[in-house]
């Protein structure tokens, strides 16, 4: 029998998150790999989901999303960023940000088009671009003065006559970089100069540290009309399993994305939508406390990783700490992370799998700090075995 999987998807297989999480279960290791919290979101918001189920919100909601959530998203965009989106035609609810990204790329890119993304990138980006039969053009983020950033000249050189869009993730997974206004201005100028669409993944928008500001690309002059702004509830409210996201964009872009989205999942679960609407309107103080707690956890893990012998890059946002493994005598992150359960009883993610050019990230490994303090402490104690053995 010939290979049943279409050729454009054969490079993907099982995600690294599934592989490493399964490895954690098989070996009884501490999972600092996949980015999901080990505590739940605000209790009142969880209760709203239960109330929605028991009160009968269990059938198909409207395709664009429950109006209450679209209104809450619109209110949130205005309150936080002074961006005015009409809930009737400029907000679309999706099954998490992953579907929003896939639907956006599929809707807006023709076969042969090019999409610029910053590597290392979240793995669904490459898969979505491949599904659209487009081409990913990677611009590499490299450490400069302790944070990952891009070379503006490399970004400019990546634009060709085939370029259709730039996919921007800030706060950035997996490096933890939060793009500055100056960095975003470079991206905005290129988009306007070349008539490009920006697709922005902003799921960690509320999880920035040390008073670092998250600046949505759509707030820059001339960018609202060409930006598909994506976010979700999963990271903001520690409900990653709810898979409730949204797109905010001008009507013509929302119509395009919606046309594809309706044939992927049609709609998203109504109870979660109603609960997230409540969360956006009433639980942002809880989110502020979450952010402060995560900053403490970040510092706790960074200190422990440094003590264990890693070179540590301090993230300005997200759930993740990026490390260089070479000071410990290792050079291949994939090889190390597959052995890490045996060596230290811990699971992490090799960053090289998020690169179009894996050799550029071979020596980086990502650890998640969205875990209980005692879990972080035990993981760090175990990781110290790497420098002792």
C-alpha positions as CSV (number, residue, x, y, z in Angstrom):
1,X,0.0,0.0,0.0
2,X,1.3,3.5,-0.8
3,X,1.8,6.0,1.9
4,X,-1.8,7.2,2.7
5,X,-0.8,10.6,4.2
6,X,-0.5,13.4,1.7
7,X,3.1,14.4,0.9
8,X,2.8,17.9,2.3
9,X,2.1,16.6,5.8
10,X,4.6,13.7,6.0
11,X,7.2,15.8,7.8
12,X,5.0,16.4,10.8
13,X,3.9,13.1,12.5
14,X,3.2,13.1,16.2
15,X,3.8,16.5,17.8
16,X,6.8,16.9,20.2
17,X,4.3,17.8,23.0
18,X,2.5,14.4,22.7
19,X,5.8,12.5,22.5
20,X,7.3,14.2,25.6
21,X,4.1,14.1,27.6
22,X,3.7,10.4,26.9
23,X,7.3,10.0,27.9
24,X,6.6,11.7,31.2
25,X,3.7,9.4,31.9
26,X,5.7,6.2,30.9
27,X,8.7,7.1,33.1
28,X,6.9,8.8,36.0
29,X,9.0,12.0,35.3
30,X,8.1,15.6,36.2
31,X,6.6,17.2,33.1
32,X,8.1,20.6,32.5
33,X,7.5,20.1,28.8
34,X,4.0,20.8,27.6
35,X,2.7,24.2,28.7
36,X,-0.4,23.5,30.7
37,X,-0.9,24.6,34.3
38,X,-1.4,22.1,37.1
39,X,-4.0,24.4,38.8
40,X,-7.4,25.5,37.6
41,X,-8.7,29.0,36.6
42,X,-11.0,31.3,38.7
43,X,-13.7,29.3,40.6
44,X,-16.5,31.6,39.7
45,X,-15.7,31.3,36.0
46,X,-15.7,27.5,36.3
47,X,-19.0,27.7,38.0
48,X,-20.4,29.7,35.1
49,X,-19.5,26.9,32.7
50,X,-21.3,24.4,35.0
51,X,-24.3,26.7,35.1
52,X,-24.3,27.0,31.3
53,X,-24.4,23.2,31.0
54,X,-27.2,22.7,33.5
55,X,-29.3,25.6,32.2
56,X,-29.4,24.1,28.7
57,X,-26.6,25.7,26.7
58,X,-25.7,22.4,25.1
59,X,-26.7,22.8,21.4
60,X,-25.0,24.5,18.5
61,X,-24.3,28.1,19.2
62,X,-24.1,30.6,16.3
63,X,-21.3,30.0,13.9
64,X,-19.5,33.3,14.6
65,X,-19.7,32.6,18.4
66,X,-22.1,33.4,21.2
67,X,-22.9,37.1,21.0
68,X,-22.1,37.5,24.7
69,X,-18.5,36.4,24.2
70,X,-18.1,38.5,21.0
71,X,-19.3,41.5,22.9
72,X,-17.0,40.7,25.9
73,X,-14.0,40.3,23.5
74,X,-14.9,43.7,21.8
75,X,-15.1,45.4,25.2
76,X,-11.7,43.9,26.2
77,X,-10.0,45.1,23.1
78,X,-11.3,48.6,23.6
79,X,-10.5,48.7,27.4
80,X,-6.9,47.4,27.1
81,X,-5.8,48.6,23.7
82,X,-8.2,51.3,22.5
83,X,-9.1,49.0,19.5
84,X,-12.7,49.2,18.4
85,X,-14.0,45.9,16.9
86,X,-17.7,45.5,16.1
87,X,-18.9,42.2,17.7
88,X,-21.4,41.8,14.9
89,X,-18.8,41.5,12.1
90,X,-15.3,41.9,13.4
91,X,-15.0,39.2,16.0
92,X,-15.1,35.5,15.4
93,X,-14.9,32.8,18.1
94,X,-12.8,29.7,17.3
95,X,-11.8,26.4,18.8
96,X,-8.7,27.9,20.4
97,X,-6.0,30.0,18.8
98,X,-4.7,27.0,17.0
99,X,-7.8,26.8,14.9
100,X,-7.8,30.5,14.4
101,X,-4.3,30.4,13.0
102,X,-5.0,27.5,10.7
103,X,-8.3,29.0,9.4
104,X,-6.5,32.3,8.8
105,X,-3.7,30.8,6.9
106,X,-6.0,28.6,4.8
107,X,-8.3,31.4,4.1
108,X,-5.8,34.0,3.1
109,X,-3.0,32.1,1.4
110,X,-3.0,30.6,-2.1
111,X,-0.7,27.6,-3.0
112,X,2.8,29.0,-3.6
113,X,2.3,32.0,-1.4
114,X,4.9,32.7,1.3
115,X,4.3,33.3,5.0
116,X,7.1,34.8,7.1
117,X,7.4,33.4,10.7
118,X,10.0,33.9,13.3
119,X,11.8,30.7,14.3
120,X,11.7,29.1,16.7
121,X,7.9,29.0,16.1
122,X,5.0,27.1,17.6
123,X,4.8,23.9,15.7
124,X,1.2,24.4,14.3
125,X,2.4,27.3,12.2
126,X,4.4,25.2,9.8
127,X,1.6,22.6,9.6
128,X,-1.0,25.2,8.8
129,X,1.2,26.7,6.1
130,X,1.8,23.3,4.6
131,X,-1.9,22.5,4.6
132,X,-2.5,25.7,2.6
133,X,0.3,24.5,0.2
134,X,2.1,27.8,1.0
135,X,5.7,28.1,1.9
136,X,7.2,29.1,5.3
137,X,10.0,31.6,5.2
138,X,11.7,31.6,8.5
139,X,13.5,34.6,10.1
140,X,15.6,33.5,13.0
141,X,15.4,34.9,16.5
142,X,18.9,35.0,18.2
143,X,20.0,35.9,21.7
144,X,21.2,39.5,22.0
145,X,21.9,40.9,25.4
146,X,20.0,38.1,27.1
147,X,16.8,38.2,25.0
148,X,15.9,36.7,21.6
149,X,15.3,39.2,18.8
150,X,15.5,39.4,15.0
151,X,17.8,41.2,12.6
152,X,15.7,43.8,10.7
153,X,17.8,43.3,7.6
154,X,17.1,39.6,7.6
155,X,13.4,40.3,7.9
156,X,13.5,42.7,5.0
157,X,15.4,40.2,2.9
158,X,12.8,37.5,3.6
159,X,10.1,39.5,1.8
160,X,9.7,38.4,-1.9
161,X,7.0,39.0,-4.5
162,X,5.4,35.8,-3.3
163,X,5.1,37.0,0.4
164,X,1.5,37.1,1.5
165,X,1.6,37.4,5.3
166,X,3.8,37.8,8.3
167,X,2.9,35.6,11.3
168,X,3.9,37.4,14.5
169,X,3.8,35.7,17.9
170,X,4.3,38.1,20.9
171,X,4.7,37.3,23.7
172,X,6.7,34.6,21.9
173,X,6.6,30.9,22.5
174,X,9.2,29.4,23.0
175,X,11.7,32.1,23.6
176,X,9.7,34.3,26.0
177,X,10.5,37.5,24.0
178,X,8.0,40.3,24.0
179,X,8.5,42.4,20.9
180,X,9.2,46.0,21.6
181,X,7.4,48.9,19.9
182,X,10.5,49.5,17.8
183,X,10.6,45.8,16.6
184,X,6.9,45.9,15.8
185,X,7.4,49.2,13.9
186,X,9.8,47.4,11.6
187,X,7.2,44.7,10.9
188,X,4.5,47.2,10.4
189,X,6.5,49.3,7.9
190,X,7.2,46.1,5.9
191,X,3.6,45.1,5.9
192,X,2.5,48.5,4.6
193,X,5.3,48.8,2.1
194,X,4.6,45.4,0.5
195,X,0.8,45.1,1.1
196,X,1.2,42.2,3.5
197,X,-1.4,40.8,6.0
198,X,-0.2,40.4,9.6
199,X,-1.5,37.4,11.5
200,X,-0.8,37.9,15.2
201,X,-0.8,35.2,17.9
202,X,-1.2,37.0,21.2
203,X,-2.4,34.2,23.5
204,X,0.1,35.2,26.2
205,X,-1.0,38.9,26.0
206,X,-1.7,39.1,29.8
207,X,1.3,37.0,30.9
208,X,4.2,39.5,30.8
209,X,6.6,40.2,33.6
210,X,8.8,42.9,35.1
211,X,6.3,45.6,33.9
212,X,7.0,44.8,30.3
213,X,4.2,46.0,28.0
214,X,2.5,43.9,25.4
215,X,1.9,46.0,22.4
216,X,-0.5,44.6,19.8
217,X,0.7,45.1,16.3
218,X,-2.8,46.2,15.3
219,X,-2.4,49.3,17.5
220,X,0.4,50.7,15.3
221,X,-0.6,53.3,12.7
222,X,-2.0,51.7,9.5
223,X,-2.1,48.2,10.9
224,X,-5.6,47.6,12.2
225,X,-6.9,47.3,8.7
226,X,-4.4,44.6,7.7
227,X,-4.1,42.6,10.9
228,X,-5.8,39.4,12.0
229,X,-5.5,39.6,15.8
230,X,-5.8,36.2,17.5
231,X,-6.0,35.4,21.2
232,X,-7.7,32.9,23.5
233,X,-8.8,32.1,27.0
234,X,-6.6,29.1,27.7
235,X,-3.5,30.8,28.9
236,X,-5.1,33.9,30.3
237,X,-7.5,31.9,32.6
238,X,-5.6,28.6,33.0
239,X,-8.2,26.7,31.1
240,X,-6.2,25.3,28.2
241,X,-8.6,22.4,27.8
242,X,-11.5,24.7,27.0
243,X,-10.0,25.6,23.6
244,X,-11.8,28.9,23.3
245,X,-10.2,31.5,21.1
246,X,-11.1,34.4,18.9
247,X,-10.1,36.5,15.9
248,X,-10.5,40.3,15.7
249,X,-10.1,41.9,12.3
250,X,-11.8,44.1,9.7
251,X,-15.0,42.6,8.3
252,X,-13.5,41.4,5.0
253,X,-10.8,39.5,6.8
254,X,-13.2,38.0,9.4
255,X,-15.5,36.9,6.5
256,X,-12.6,35.1,4.8
257,X,-11.5,33.3,8.0
258,X,-15.1,32.4,8.9
259,X,-15.6,30.9,5.5
260,X,-12.9,28.4,6.2
261,X,-13.6,28.0,9.9
262,X,-17.2,26.9,9.4
263,X,-15.9,23.8,7.5
264,X,-13.3,22.9,10.2
265,X,-15.4,22.9,13.3
266,X,-18.4,25.0,12.4
267,X,-18.6,26.4,16.0
268,X,-17.1,26.2,19.4
269,X,-18.6,24.8,22.6
270,X,-21.3,27.1,24.1
271,X,-20.8,26.6,27.8
272,X,-17.1,27.6,27.6
273,X,-18.0,30.6,25.5
274,X,-20.4,31.9,28.1
275,X,-18.0,31.2,31.0
276,X,-15.1,33.0,29.1
277,X,-17.4,36.0,28.5
278,X,-17.9,36.2,32.3
279,X,-14.1,35.8,32.8
280,X,-13.2,38.7,30.5
281,X,-15.7,41.0,32.2
282,X,-15.1,40.1,35.9
283,X,-11.9,38.0,36.5
284,X,-9.0,40.2,35.3
285,X,-7.9,40.8,38.9
286,X,-7.5,37.1,39.1
287,X,-5.4,37.2,36.0
288,X,-3.2,39.9,37.5
289,X,-2.6,37.7,40.5
290,X,-1.8,34.8,38.2
291,X,0.7,37.0,36.4
292,X,2.5,37.9,39.6
293,X,2.5,34.3,40.7
294,X,4.0,33.2,37.4
295,X,6.7,35.8,37.6
296,X,7.7,34.3,41.0
297,X,7.7,30.8,39.5
298,X,9.7,32.0,36.5
299,X,12.4,33.4,38.9
300,X,12.3,30.2,41.0
301,X,12.9,28.0,37.9
302,X,15.5,30.3,36.4
303,X,17.5,30.3,39.6
304,X,17.3,26.5,39.9
305,X,18.3,26.0,36.2
306,X,21.3,28.3,36.6
307,X,22.3,26.4,39.7
308,X,22.0,23.2,37.8
309,X,24.5,24.5,35.2
310,X,22.3,25.7,32.3
311,X,22.7,29.0,30.7
312,X,19.4,30.7,31.2
313,X,17.6,33.3,29.2
314,X,15.1,35.3,31.2
315,X,11.6,35.4,29.5
316,X,9.7,38.7,29.5
317,X,6.4,36.7,29.0
318,X,4.8,33.3,28.5
319,X,5.1,30.1,30.5
320,X,8.6,29.2,29.4
321,X,12.3,29.5,30.1
322,X,14.8,29.0,27.3
323,X,18.1,27.4,28.2
324,X,21.4,26.6,26.5
325,X,22.6,23.1,27.4
326,X,26.2,23.5,26.2
327,X,27.6,24.5,29.6
328,X,26.6,21.1,30.9
329,X,28.5,19.4,28.1
330,X,25.5,18.5,25.9
331,X,25.1,19.7,22.3
332,X,21.9,18.1,21.0
333,X,18.6,19.1,22.7
334,X,16.5,16.4,21.1
335,X,18.9,13.7,22.3
336,X,19.2,15.1,25.8
337,X,15.4,15.5,26.3
338,X,14.8,11.9,25.2
339,X,17.4,10.8,27.8
340,X,16.4,13.3,30.5
341,X,13.8,11.1,32.2
342,X,16.6,8.5,32.7
343,X,19.2,11.0,33.7
344,X,17.1,13.3,35.9
345,X,13.5,12.2,36.0
346,X,12.3,15.4,34.2
347,X,10.7,16.0,30.8
348,X,11.4,19.2,28.7
349,X,11.0,20.2,25.1
350,X,13.9,20.4,22.6
351,X,13.7,23.8,20.9
352,X,15.3,22.6,17.7
353,X,12.0,21.0,16.6
354,X,10.6,24.6,16.3
355,X,13.1,25.7,13.7
356,X,13.1,25.6,9.9
357,X,16.8,25.4,10.4
358,X,17.2,22.9,13.3
359,X,20.9,23.4,13.6
360,X,20.3,27.0,14.8
361,X,18.5,25.7,17.8
362,X,20.1,22.4,18.5
363,X,21.6,23.5,21.8
364,X,18.4,25.0,23.3
365,X,15.9,23.3,25.6
366,X,12.6,24.8,26.9
367,X,11.3,24.3,30.4
368,X,7.7,25.3,31.5
369,X,7.2,27.1,34.9
370,X,3.4,27.1,35.0
371,X,3.6,24.4,37.7
372,X,3.2,24.3,41.5
373,X,6.2,25.6,43.4
374,X,6.9,22.1,44.9
375,X,6.9,20.6,41.4
376,X,9.4,23.2,40.2
377,X,11.6,22.7,43.3
378,X,11.7,18.9,42.9
379,X,12.4,19.2,39.2
380,X,15.4,21.5,39.8
381,X,16.7,19.1,42.5
382,X,16.6,16.3,40.0
383,X,18.2,18.4,37.2
384,X,21.2,19.1,39.4
385,X,22.2,15.4,38.8
386,X,23.3,16.5,35.3
387,X,26.2,18.5,36.6
388,X,27.0,16.0,39.4
389,X,27.3,13.0,37.2
